[in-house]
């Protein structure tokens, strides 16, 4: 009777499982070191926590200083970009408010706004269901593309495409409204979007 050679067990097969809490704390400390060099401590903790939670999904052998540094700096870069976008939107809003003519200075403005709003609501109501859902979640409920995709069970690319098409429909609606307003010299009434 011949005996088959057996392979020795792998070392990691019998290695005790690491405590996730201890692993998290070790990664958090290392990530904090990188983050504190770049931002204040409270913001550094938030970034380090996010990175540590993300790193728990990786095998311990893949978590190294380089990967932690890249994740921390990437997350900080994304926060910086988001802050710049918010600041830009805030400036644009303030500028728009300072340039806006008060309603009492233009008596027909409220009527025109109601007419345009009615047209836009008509366009939104006639959008395909998927497009309307994406539009409402992103524009009215202010969800991110990723959150919208998760909620609807579609890809982020699909959300982007649907929103792009919805925006194109709305641009056409507003352009038609302005063309009608210019050609008639007054607010267009009684026309469908």
Secondary structure, DSSP 8 states (H G I E B T S, - for coil): ----------GGGSS----HHHHHHHHHHHHHHHHHTTS-HHHHHHHHHHHHHHHTTS-GGG--HHHHHHHHHHHHHHHHHHHHHHHHHHHHHHHHHHH---GGGSTTHHHHHHHHHHHHHHHHHHS-HHHHHHHIIIIIS---HHHHHHHHTS-HHHHHHHHHHHHHHHHHHHHHHHHHHHHHSS---S---
